[in-house]
Amino acid sequence: MQTEGAVAITAKRLTLALCTAGVVGGAVGAIAVNHNNATAAAEAAAAANIPVPAAPAAAPVAATPAPVAGNASAVGLPDFTRIVSHNGPAVVNIRVVGSTKAQQRQMPQFDEDDPFFEFFRRFQQPQQPRGGGRGEVVYGAGSGFIVSPDGVILTNAHVVRDADEVTVKLQDRREYRAKVLGSDTKTDVAVLKIDAKNLPVVPLGNTRNLQVGEWVLAIGSPYGLESTVTAGVVSAKGRSLPGDSVPFIQTDVAVNPGNSGGPLFNTRGEVVGINSQIYSQTGGYQGLSFAIPIDAAIRIKDQIVATGKVQHAKLGVSLQDVGQDFADSFKLESPDGALVQNVERGSAADRAGLKSGDVIRKVNGQPVIGGGDLTAIVSVAKPGEKLALDVWRDGKNVQVNATLGSANDRPNPPERNSLAGNDSGAKLGLALRPLDPMEKRQSGIPSGLLIEDAGGAAQMAGVQPGDVLLSVNGKPVSSVAQVRDVVGKSSKSVALLIQRGDDRIFIPVRIG
């Protein structure tokens, strides 16, 4: 929402702006084509004296396809008018009042040269501080939709983040002060409550049956223009984005700042997603929009309504995709799966027996193409849920069963060992651990100890974190106990053989 001084623009400039944004040219143009096609079909049938069959029975709010005359195999554009008239009253405009602190936190802190600086931006209506001073009032806007007749509303967490006051405006122009029941930044879902009864609600669908190429419809308030309708198709499902764990629905529906939190409908008039992000290098719509699956949003909503907070599940692994080189190394038929880089000690993955170098191919029978697929599955699960993992390990399939932990659980820190010499208080100052199988394969080092931290005498001698310790005084080492034994038998200094990148160097470290 703009400040009051910046709101006034001429009708001509507004029309040009709307055409540029696709609000007029996209939505209205699609309706016009649909109307023309339907009219042409009816006229052709009348001219040929062919009876027009009655429309099949369908849900009262479903979109109906318009046939294309002269081509029985062609697919007509859907007519969304019934969906808009029936469900539009349950879509709301949200206005927020906050502080300049919220404005400063709107965008992640990327460097301007970072490719993601303008890549995935949240599309909340830009907020403007009145007077521009630090700590002064700022205004913002977004969209939402009613899911319960007693006033429960879903929107995006970033729409109401740091808001001091939230106002909900219905399509019939009634306004209510809203309470934020809770929000979850991990999934970008927030739940609001207004004091009202017998409100219109949207029907909720699911994404299991949603198909790529299916028509979808968005209703929201782009640039503060309430009850704006745009349509498009599903471009992809289960899309993983940088920094997010939600399996997004990707569409080409035109959405813009102010559409945040608005519903995404299928042709049956059911909400299948919450519009949340866009791809943009300009701040406006550029052909790629992303919606939170309604299945995940409802799980978050139910937790917030019941407890006021959200718990997320956690497996406890770091992952990467399987490229062709890894597939060749692991003797996989195709470069599919999530490669386990590291297993957090004491986590659900650790308890289940997952290991570095495992390739997770399926979860509960569902194929895992890349690391993002597994992350998306875990993101919508609850702590305590069980996962059946099909794992490729040492050239064969292994079944691993894991019970998910909670993301609120603090990870156990890795064991660190300060290595003492034979004189009291003398230390190398190294924190070491054995190389895991993945690190051995990637580095080509068959045995050694990764230096996680260097301090004291070792740091002064030039040892750095990330170095790999190969030997002490010429004796190969593969465990902390071996290093301690050699250092304990030395009196003044030890010679450490270090692998640093592609180089091997000896570094003398005084311990006396």
C-alpha positions in Angstrom: 0.0 0.0 0.0 1.4 3.4 -0.9 1.4 6.4 1.3 -1.5 8.8 1.0 0.6 11.3 -1.0 1.5 8.7 -3.6 -1.9 7.1 -4.2 -3.3 9.7 -6.6 -2.7 8.7 -10.2 -4.7 9.6 -13.3 -7.1 7.1 -14.8 -5.0 6.9 -17.9 -1.8 6.1 -16.0 -3.7 3.5 -13.9 -5.0 1.8 -17.1 -1.5 1.7 -18.5 -0.1 0.3 -15.3 -2.7 -2.4 -15.1 -2.1 -3.4 -18.7 1.6 -3.5 -18.1 1.1 -5.7 -15.0 -1.2 -8.0 -16.8 -4.2 -7.3 -14.6 -6.4 -6.0 -17.5 -4.7 -7.6 -20.4 -4.5 -11.1 -18.9 -7.6 -11.8 -16.9 -10.1 -9.7 -19.0 -8.6 -11.0 -22.2 -9.0 -14.6 -21.2 -12.7 -14.0 -20.4 -13.3 -12.3 -23.7 -11.7 -15.2 -25.7 -13.8 -17.7 -23.7 -17.0 -15.7 -24.4 -16.2 -15.5 -28.1 -15.5 -19.2 -28.4 -18.7 -20.1 -26.6 -20.7 -17.8 -28.8 -19.1 -19.2 -32.0 -19.9 -22.7 -30.9 -23.6 -21.9 -30.2 -24.0 -20.1 -33.5 -22.4 -23.0 -35.5 -24.7 -25.5 -33.8 -27.8 -23.5 -34.5 -26.8 -23.0 -38.2 -26.4 -26.8 -38.7 -29.6 -27.5 -36.9 -27.8 -29.6 -34.4 -29.3 -29.9 -30.9 -26.9 -28.7 -28.2 -26.6 -31.3 -25.4 -27.4 -30.1 -21.8 -24.4 -29.5 -19.6 -23.5 -32.4 -17.4 -24.3 -32.1 -13.7 -21.4 -30.7 -11.7 -20.5 -29.0 -8.5 -22.2 -25.6 -8.4 -18.9 -23.7 -8.2 -16.9 -25.7 -10.7 -15.5 -24.0 -13.8 -17.1 -25.3 -17.1 -15.0 -25.6 -20.3 -16.3 -23.7 -23.4 -16.2 -26.0 -26.5 -14.3 -24.8 -29.6 -16.4 -24.9 -32.8 -15.2 -27.0 -35.7 -12.6 -29.1 -33.7 -14.0 -31.9 -31.5 -10.5 -32.6 -30.1 -9.7 -29.0 -29.1 -9.9 -28.0 -25.4 -11.7 -24.8 -24.6 -10.8 -22.3 -22.0 -12.6 -22.8 -18.6 -15.3 -20.4 -17.5 -14.3 -19.2 -14.0 -17.3 -16.9 -13.4 -19.1 -19.2 -11.1 -16.0 -19.8 -8.9 -15.5 -16.1 -8.6 -19.1 -15.3 -7.8 -19.4 -18.1 -5.2 -15.9 -17.9 -3.6 -14.9 -14.3 -4.1 -16.8 -13.1 -1.0 -14.5 -15.4 1.2 -11.3 -13.7 -0.1 -10.3 -10.7 2.0 -8.0 -7.8 1.8 -5.5 -7.4 4.7 -4.0 -4.1 5.8 -1.2 -3.9 8.3 0.3 -1.1 10.4 3.8 -1.6 11.8 7.1 0.0 12.2 10.2 0.7 10.1 11.8 -2.3 11.7 9.4 -4.5 9.7 10.4 -2.6 6.5 14.1 -3.3 7.1 13.4 -7.0 7.5 11.3 -7.4 4.3 14.1 -8.8 2.2 16.8 -11.3 3.1 20.2 -9.8 3.4 21.7 -10.7 0.0 24.6 -8.8 -1.6 23.4 -6.8 -4.6 25.6 -9.0 -6.8 24.1 -12.2 -5.5 21.9 -13.9 -8.1 19.2 -14.4 -5.6 19.1 -10.7 -4.6 16.1 -10.1 -6.9 15.2 -13.8 -7.5 12.8 -15.0 -4.9 11.3 -12.1 -3.2 8.2 -12.2 -1.1 5.5 -10.2 -2.8 3.9 -8.3 0.1 2.6 -4.9 -0.9 5.7 -2.6 -0.5 5.6 -0.7 2.8 6.2 3.0 3.1 7.1 4.8 6.2 5.2 8.1 6.7 7.7 10.8 6.6 10.5 8.3 6.1 11.9 8.6 9.6 13.4 5.8 11.5 10.9 4.2 13.9 7.9 5.8 12.3 4.7 4.1 11.1 4.7 2.0 8.0 1.8 0.4 6.1 1.5 -2.8 4.2 -1.2 -5.0 2.5 -1.8 -8.5 1.4 -4.6 -11.0 0.8 -6.2 -13.9 2.7 -9.2 -16.2 2.7 -11.8 -17.3 5.3 -11.7 -21.0 6.2 -14.1 -21.0 9.1 -17.5 -19.2 9.4 -16.5 -17.9 12.8 -13.7 -15.8 11.3 -10.5 -17.9 11.0 -8.4 -16.6 8.1 -5.3 -18.0 6.3 -2.6 -15.7 4.9 1.2 -15.5 4.6 3.4 -15.1 7.7 5.4 -12.3 5.9 2.2 -10.3 5.4 1.6 -9.8 9.1 5.2 -10.0 10.3 6.0 -7.3 12.9 2.6 -5.8 12.4 1.2 -3.8 15.3 -2.3 -3.6 13.8 -4.1 -5.9 11.3 -7.3 -4.9 9.6 -9.4 -7.3 7.4 -11.7 -6.0 4.8 -14.4 -8.2 3.3 -15.7 -8.0 -0.2 -18.9 -6.4 1.1 -16.7 -3.6 2.5 -17.2 -4.6 6.2 -13.9 -4.2 8.1 -12.7 -6.0 11.3 -9.7 -5.7 13.5 -7.9 -9.0 13.3 -5.9 -11.0 15.9 -2.8 -12.9 14.8 -3.4 -16.4 16.4 0.1 -17.5 15.2 2.5 -17.6 12.3 5.1 -20.0 11.1 8.1 -18.4 9.2 9.4 -21.8 8.1 6.3 -22.4 5.9 5.2 -18.7 5.6 1.7 -19.5 6.9 -0.2 -17.3 9.4 -3.6 -17.7 11.0 -5.8 -14.6 11.8 -9.1 -14.4 13.7 -11.8 -11.8 13.4 -14.8 -11.4 15.7 -17.6 -12.4 13.2 -20.1 -15.1 12.6 -21.8 -16.8 9.6 -19.0 -15.7 7.2 -18.6 -17.2 3.7 -15.8 -19.8 3.5 -13.8 -21.3 0.7 -13.9 -25.1 0.0 -10.5 -26.7 0.6 -9.0 -29.2 -1.8 -5.7 -31.1 -1.8 -2.7 -31.3 -4.0 -2.5 -35.0 -4.4 -4.8 -34.9 -7.5 -3.5 -31.6 -8.8 -1.9 -32.1 -12.3 0.7 -30.2 -14.1 -1.0 -28.3 -16.9 -4.3 -28.0 -15.0 -6.0 -24.6 -14.9 -5.9 -22.6 -11.7 -7.2 -19.3 -10.6 -6.0 -16.6 -8.2 -8.0 -14.0 -6.4 -6.3 -11.2 -4.4 -5.4 -7.6 -4.1 -2.4 -6.9 -6.3 -1.1 -3.3 -5.7 -4.1 -2.8 -3.4 -6.7 -3.5 -6.1 -9.1 -5.6 -4.2 -10.9 -8.7 -5.7 -8.7 -9.0 -8.7 -8.9 -12.3 -10.6 -6.1 -13.9 -12.7 -5.8 -17.4 -14.2 -3.1 -19.7 -15.6 -1.9 -23.3 -15.4 0.2 -25.4 -13.0 3.7 -25.3 -14.3 5.3 -27.8 -11.8 4.6 -29.5 -8.5 7.0 -30.1 -5.5 9.3 -27.2 -6.5 12.1 -26.6 -4.1 13.4 -23.1 -3.8 16.6 -21.8 -2.2 16.2 -21.3 1.5 12.7 -22.9 1.7 11.6 -26.4 2.7 8.0 -26.1 1.3 7.2 -28.2 -1.8 5.8 -25.3 -3.8 3.2 -25.4 -6.6 4.6 -23.5 -9.5 2.2 -21.7 -11.8 2.1 -19.0 -14.5 -0.8 -17.2 -12.9 -0.2 -13.5 -12.8 0.4 -12.4 -9.2 2.0 -9.3 -8.0 2.7 -7.4 -4.7 -0.5 -7.5 -2.6 -1.4 -11.0 -3.8 0.5 -12.5 -0.9 -1.7 -14.8 1.2 -4.5 -15.1 -1.4 -6.0 -18.4 -2.5 -5.2 -20.5 -5.6 -8.3 -22.3 -6.8 -8.6 -25.4 -9.1 -11.3 -25.7 -11.7 -13.6 -27.4 -9.1 -13.5 -24.2 -7.0 -11.4 -25.7 -4.3 -8.4 -23.9 -2.8 -5.2 -25.9 -3.5 -2.6 -23.3 -2.4 -1.7 -20.0 -0.9 0.1 -17.6 -3.2 3.4 -16.8 -1.5 6.3 -16.0 -3.8 7.2 -14.9 -7.3 10.3 -15.0 -9.5 11.1 -11.4 -10.3 14.1 -9.3 -11.2 11.9 -6.2 -11.3 9.5 -6.6 -8.3 6.6 -7.4 -10.6 5.2 -10.6 -12.2 7.5 -12.3 -14.7 5.8 -15.5 -15.5 6.6 -17.7 -12.4 4.6 -17.8 -9.3 4.8 -20.1 -6.3 2.0 -21.3 -3.9 2.2 -23.2 -0.6 0.2 -26.4 -1.0 -3.0 -26.2 1.0 -2.3 -29.6 2.6 0.8 -28.2 4.3 -1.0 -25.0 5.2 -3.9 -26.8 6.9 -1.5 -28.8 9.0 0.1 -25.6 10.2 -3.3 -24.0 10.8 -4.6 -26.9 12.9 -1.5 -26.7 15.2 -1.8 -23.0 15.6 -5.5 -23.1 16.4 -5.0 -25.9 18.9 -1.8 -24.9 20.6 -0.8 -21.4 19.3 2.5 -22.8 18.1 3.9 -25.1 15.4 6.2 -28.1 15.7 8.2 -29.3 12.7 9.7 -32.7 12.2 13.4 -33.3 11.8 15.4 -36.2 10.3 18.9 -34.8 11.1 20.8 -35.2 7.8 22.5 -32.8 5.4 21.8 -33.8 1.8 22.8 -33.1 -1.8 21.6 -34.3 -5.2 23.0 -37.3 -6.9 24.8 -36.2 -10.2 25.9 -38.5 -12.9 29.4 -38.7 -11.5 28.0 -39.9 -8.1 25.7 -42.3 -9.9 28.6 -43.8 -11.7 30.7 -44.1 -8.5 27.8 -45.7 -6.6 26.8 -47.9 -9.5 23.3 -46.4 -9.7 21.2 -47.0 -12.8 20.2 -43.3 -12.8 21.3 -40.1 -11.1 18.3 -40.0 -8.7 18.1 -39.8 -4.9 19.2 -37.8 -2.0 22.8 -38.3 -1.0 23.5 -38.1 2.7 26.5 -35.9 3.4 26.4 -35.9 7.1 24.3 -37.4 9.9 23.7 -35.3 13.1 24.8 -37.2 16.2 21.8 -38.2 18.3 19.3 -37.3 15.6 16.4 -39.5 14.2 18.7 -40.4 11.3 21.5 -41.4 13.6 19.1 -43.5 15.7 17.8 -45.2 12.5 21.3 -46.1 11.3 21.7 -43.8 8.4 25.3 -43.2 7.3 27.2 -40.7 5.3 27.3 -41.9 1.7 23.8 -43.5 1.8 21.6 -42.6 -1.1 17.9 -42.3 -0.2 15.8 -43.4 -3.2 12.3 -43.7 -1.8 10.4 -42.5 1.3 7.2 -44.4 2.2 7.2 -45.8 -1.4 7.4 -42.3 -2.9 10.4 -41.8 -5.3 13.0 -39.3 -4.2 14.6 -37.6 -7.2 16.8 -35.1 -5.3 17.5 -33.7 -1.9 14.7 -31.2 -2.1 12.1 -34.0 -2.4 13.1 -35.5 0.9 13.3 -32.1 2.6 9.8 -31.3 1.3 8.4 -34.6 2.7 9.9 -34.0 6.1 8.7 -30.4 6.2 5.0 -31.4 6.1 5.4 -34.3 8.6 5.0 -34.2 12.3 7.4 -35.2 15.1 6.9 -38.8 15.8 5.9 -39.9 12.3 7.6 -42.9 10.9 9.4 -43.0 7.6 10.3 -46.1 5.6 13.4 -45.2 3.6 14.7 -47.2 0.7 18.5 -46.7 0.8 21.3 -47.6 -1.6 24.3 -48.6 0.4 27.5 -50.3 -0.7 25.9 -51.4 -4.0 22.7 -52.8 -2.6 19.2 -51.8 -1.4 18.7 -51.4 2.4 15.5 -50.7 4.2 15.9 -48.1 7.0 13.0 -47.1 9.3 13.2 -43.7 11.0 11.0 -42.0 13.6 11.1 -38.3 13.0 12.3 -36.0 15.8 11.4 -32.4 16.5 13.1 -29.4 14.8 13.1 -27.8 18.3 15.5 -30.4 19.6 19.0 -29.0 19.9 21.6 -30.9 18.0 24.4 -32.7 20.0 27.7 -30.9 19.4 30.4 -33.0 17.8 32.9 -34.5 20.1 36.0 -32.4 20.4 39.2 -33.5 21.8 42.0 -31.3 23.1 45.2 -33.2 22.8 47.6 -32.9 25.8 51.3 -33.5 25.7 53.3 -35.1 28.5 53.9 -31.9 30.3 51.1 -30.6 32.5 48.9 -28.1 30.6 50.8 -28.5 27.3 48.3 -28.9 24.4 48.3 -29.1 20.6 45.0 -27.2 20.6 43.3 -29.3 17.9 39.7 -30.5 17.6 39.7 -33.6 15.4 37.4 -36.2 14.0 37.8 -39.1 11.6 36.9 -38.5 7.9 33.5 -39.8 7.0 33.1 -42.0 3.9 31.9 -39.2 1.8 34.8 -37.0 2.6 37.2 -39.8 1.9 35.7 -40.3 -1.6 35.6 -36.6 -2.4 39.2 -35.9 -1.2 40.7 -39.2 -2.3 42.3 -39.5 1.1 41.9 -43.1 2.4 42.7 -42.3 6.0 43.1 -39.3 8.2 41.6 -36.9 10.7 39.7 -33.7 9.8 40.8 -30.7 11.8 37.6 -28.9 12.8 39.3 -26.3 15.0 42.8 -25.1 15.6 44.0 -23.1 18.6 47.0 -22.7 20.9 50.3 -24.0 19.7 48.9 -25.6 16.5 47.2 -22.3 15.5 50.4 -20.4 16.1 52.3 -22.9 14.0 50.0 -22.3 11.0 47.5 -25.3 11.3 44.1 -24.3 9.9 40.5 -25.6 10.3 39.7 -27.8 7.3 43.2 -29.3 7.1 43.5 -33.1 7.2 46.0 -34.6 9.6 47.7 -37.5 8.0 50.5 -38.4 10.3 52.3 -37.3 13.5 56.1 -37.7 13.6 55.8 -39.9 10.5 53.3 -42.3 12.0 49.9 -42.4 10.1 46.9 -41.6 12.2 43.3 -42.4 11.8 41.9 -42.0 15.3 42.2 -39.4 18.1 43.7 -42.1 20.4 46.6 -42.6 18.0 47.4 -38.9 18.0 47.2 -38.7 21.7 49.6 -41.6 22.0 52.2 -40.1 19.8 52.0 -36.7 21.3 52.2 -38.2 24.8 55.6 -39.7 23.9 57.0 -36.5 22.5 58.9 -34.0 24.7 59.2 -30.7 22.9 57.6 -30.7 19.5 55.8 -32.9 17.0 55.8 -32.9 13.2 52.3 -32.9 11.7 51.8 -34.0 8.1 48.9 -31.9 6.8 46.8 -32.2 3.6 45.6 -28.8 2.5 43.8 -28.8 -0.7 46.1 -30.6 -3.2 49.2 -30.0 -1.2 50.8 -31.9 1.6 53.0 -30.1 4.1 54.8 -30.8 7.3 54.2 -28.4 10.1 56.3 -28.5 13.3 54.3 -27.7 16.5 56.0 -27.1 19.8 54.3 -28.7 22.8 56.9 -28.2 25.6 
